[in-house]
Amino acid sequence: MDIKHLHYFISIVDHGGYSNAARSLFITQPTLSQTIKKLESELHTPLFIQQTNNSIRLTEAGQLLYDNGKKIISLMEGTVAQIHELNQPQKETIRIGLPTLFAIKLMPEFSRFMMSHPSIHLTMVQGGSRELQTALVNEEIDLGVLSFPKIESDIVIEPFQQHFAGYQASLVVPKGHRLASRDSITFEDLKEERFSTLSEHFMLGKLLHQRSRHFGFEPNIVYVDDNWEVLLASLATFNSVCIMALEYKEFYSDDELVWIPLIDKNGFFPIGVAYRPNETYSQNVLELIELLRTL
C-alpha cells in the first residue's frame, strides 16, 4: 500500500468529502477519486458508503483503515520529522485561523509567503470566525483572517482594504423552490421557510438567528452542517433554503441551485487580519501580518 494513497484516504475523511480534501491536497477531485478506487481494488473491499446528500460514511473496513492509518501516518511523519531535525534547523510554526472561503481566496498569497520564507511552517486552522476569535484569545492560534463583528475584546481585527474586503450574504434555494424566481429577498420573506444552516460558530449562522428574531420569528432549522458543500447539497433533500456567502458561488457549479441577493443591513461582512495586540510576535509573524494588512 502506497503511504501517499493512505494519506489521501485519511484526508477525505478528515475534510468530510472529496472536494475539500482535493483542495487541501492541491490535486483534482477526479485524481483523488481514482486513487481511492485503486486503494479499494487493492484491499478488495469498499471503504465508503455512498450517501444521497454527497456526504461520506465509512464502511467497517474503512473505519479500521482510518483508525490504524492515522497511527501509521503519525508514526511515519514523526519519524521523518526526527530524521530531518538531525540535519536541519527547527522550522517556526505559525497557526493561522480562517474560514474555508478565506483559505480558498487567499491561497496564492499564503503560497508566496511560504516560498519566500522556507523556514516557516504555516498551519491553517479552518472554522467559523466566531469560534476562531475565541481560539485567538485562548492562544490556540497565532493570528487569523476573520469576519467582523469583533466579539472578543482582547484582539484586534484590521479590515482589508482592497483585494478581498469581505463577503455578501445570499439566499440559496433549489431551482424549483417558490422563491427561485425572486430578484432579491429579505428576512421578512423567510418566515415560513425551512433552513439548512451553518452553526452559530459562523457569522452567517448567528445572522440567521439574530435577524429572524428581529423580524418576530424563530427559524425552522431542519439541518445544520459546517461543511458548506454538504450544506448546499442538502437543500434539494430537505426542500430547504440556506444563507451562504455569495462568493462561494464561483466554487460550486450546480445548475439546480439559485442564488438570490439577501437585502439586509447586516448582510455584508467585512474581514481583516486578527491578532493579539499585546503579544510579542516573532519577526516572521510580523511580516505575515504586514502582508495581510496590504490585502
N, C-alpha and C positions, 0 to 999 in steps of 0.2 A: 504494500500500500504506500503510495506517494504521500509524504508528510504534508505537501502543499495541498493535495486534494482533501486531506483531513482538515486542514486549516480552513479551506473553503466551506466545507460542510458545517463546521462549528460556527463560522461567520454568518451563515444563513440563519441558523437557529438563534444566535445572539441578536441579530438585526431584525428578526421577525418576518423574514421573507427574502426572496431573491433580489428584488430591486435595490433595497437599501444595502444589502451585502455586496452586490456588484459595484455599487458606487464606492463603498468603503475600501474595496479591493482594487479599484481602478481597472476593472475588466468589464466586458459587456455581459448582459444577462444571458444571452444565448450560450456564450462560452461557459458561464457558471452552470447553466442547466446541463450542458453536455458533460461537464466534469462530474456532476452528481450521477448522471446516468451511467457513466463508466464505473464509478465507485460502486453503485448498486449492482452492476453486472459482475464486478469482481467479487463482491460479497454474496452474490446470488440471493439477494433479498431487497425489497423496497425499504427505504429509510424514512419516507414521508407519506402521510395520508393526505390526499388531495381534498381541500376544503372548498366549498362553494363561494366563499367570500374572499378568496385569494390568500387567506391566512394559511399557516402551516401547522401541522401536528405530526409528531414523531411516531413511528411505529415502535414496537418493543425493541427491535434491533437497532433502530435509530437512536432511541434513548440510551441504550447500552453503549453505542459508539460515541454518542455525545459526552456521556459522563466519563468514560475512560479516555476518550480522545482529548478532553480538556486537560487531563492529568498528563497525558503523553506530550501534548503541545507545551504545557507549562514546564515539564521537565526538560524538554528539548531546548526551549527558549532560554531557560535558566542556565543550562549547560553551555550553550553558545555564548550567552552574555558573559559568563565567567571566563571563558576562553578569550573573548575579545578584551575583557578588562585586564588580562595579563600583560597586554602589549599596548593598550590604548588608554588615553586619559578619560576620566569619567565624564560622560555627557550630562549636561544640565537638562532636566525635565521641566517643561513649562506646561501646566494644565490649564487649558482654556475651555470655558463652558459656553455653549451656544446651541440654539435650536437647529434642527436639521436644515431648514431653509437657509439660514445664515451660513452654515457649513458649505452647502452647495454653491451659494453665490460667491463666497469669499475664498474658495479653494485655490484659485490661481494666486492670490496674494499670499496665502499661507505656504503654498508650494515654493514660491520665490523666496520667501523668508527662510525656509528650511534649507534651500540650496545655498543661500548666501551665509548661513550660519550652521556649518556642518557639525559643530559641537553641541547643537541643540536637538533635543528630542521633544517634539511638540505633540502633546496628548490632547485630543479633542473629546470633551465630555458633553454629550448631547442630552438635551432635556428641555423643559419649559422655562421661560425667563423668570417666572415667579420662584420656582424651586431653585434655580441656579443663582438668583440673587442671595438666597439664604445660604446656599453652598459656598458662595464667595465670602460671606460674613464668617462662616464657620471654618474658613481656610481649607475647604475641600477642593477648591480650585484656586488658581493664582489670579486669573482675570477672566473677563467674559465679553462676549458680544451679545448684548441683551436688549430687550424691549423696555421702553417706558410704559407705564409709570414706574418710578422708583418706589419700592415698598420697604426697602431696608435703609435705615438712617446712617449706617456705618460704611456705606460705599458711595462712590461717585460714578455717574454714568455721563460720559461726554458724548453728545449726539454727533453722528456722522453728518457731514455737510454736502457731500457730492455723490459718490459712487452708488451708495445704497442707503438712502436716507431713512427708509422704513418700509412698512408693508400695509396694504389696504385690505380690510375685511370684506369678504364676498360671501354671498349665499350660493351654495352648490346644491342643485336638485337633479333628480333623474329626468331624462328627456320628456317622459310622459306626464310629469307632475303638473298639477293645476297651476303652479306659479311659473312654469318654464317659459311662458311667453312674455313675462314681465320684463320691462326695460330696467327697472330698479325696484328695490324693496326696502321696507323699514321694519323695525322690530314690532311695531304695532300691527303689521300684516301677518305676524307669525304666531298669533295666539293659539291657533288650532293645529299647529304643525307638530310632527314627530321629529325629534332631533337625534342625530348621531353627532357626537361632540368630543373634542379634546377634553381632558380633565382640567381641573382648576389649577394644576401646576403651570398651565399655559395661559397667557393673557387672553386668548380668544375663548378659552373655556370659561374663564372668570367673566368675560364680557357678556356671554350668553346669560349667565345667572343675574348679573347686575342690571343689565338693560331690560331683560324680561320683567323683572320685579318692578323696575321703574315704570313700566307700562302696565302694571297691575296683573301679571300672570306668572305662574310657575312653569318653566319649560317642561314639556313632556319628553323626557330623555329616554330613548329606547336602547341606546348603545353608546359606550364610552371606550375610546382607544386613543393612545398617544402616538400610534403609528399612522401618519397622515394618509398613506396609501391604502392601508386596511380600512381606515375610516371612510374614505371616498368609495371604496369597493362595497361598503355595507349599505350604501344609500338605496340601491335597487332592491336589495334583500329586504330591507325594513320599510321601504317606501318612505324614507325619512329625508330630512334636509340637514345641511351641515354648514356651519360658519367656518370658513377657511381663508387663509391668506391668498389673495388673488395671484400673487407671484408664483404660487405652486403650479398654476395652470400650464406654464410653459414646460413643466417637467412631467405632466400627467396627460397623456393623449388618450382620451376616451370620448368618442362622439356621442355616447349615451348620457353624458352629464352636461348640464347647462350652468354656467357661472353668471350670476346676477349681481350687479353692484349693490352693496348694502349701504344705504344712506343713513348715517348716524353720526352725531357729533363726536363720538368716541371711536369711530371706525378706522381711523388711521393710527398706526403705532410707530412712532419714531424709534430708532435704535441707535446704539452707540457702544463705545468701549467702556467697560466697567472694571473698576479696580478698588482696592482698599487704600484710601488716601494717606494713611499713616504707616503703611507698610514700607520696609526697606527692601526694595526690589533690586535684583541683580541688573547689571548693565544690559544683558540680553533681553530681559523682560521689559526694561525701559525702552529699548529700541523697538520691540514689538508694539508696545503701547503707542509710541510715536508714529509707527507705520499705520496703525488703525485710526489714529486721530486724523490722518490726512484723507481718509476714505469719504 
